[in-house]
Amino acid sequence: MDIKAGKFVVTGQLRAWAGAADGTWLGLVEFVLTTGIQQGRVRVRQLVPGRALRAAR
């Protein structure tokens, strides 16, 4: 699963879908962020708007 914010794309795994009160869909996505100097990493789980998700190629 790719998550795009503007032109920023992060590859992650879709764990679940959740429906919001306004009818939109949110994906619970897990991905890893790496520091700019490649010295540290943090695993993140975050709700992301469905419109920002697409299948990985």
Secondary structure as UniProt FT lines:
FT   STRAND          2..5
FT   TURN            6..7
FT   STRAND          8..19
FT   TURN            21..22
FT   STRAND          25..34
FT   TURN            36..37
FT   STRAND          41..49
FT   HELIX           50..52
FT   STRAND          53..54
//
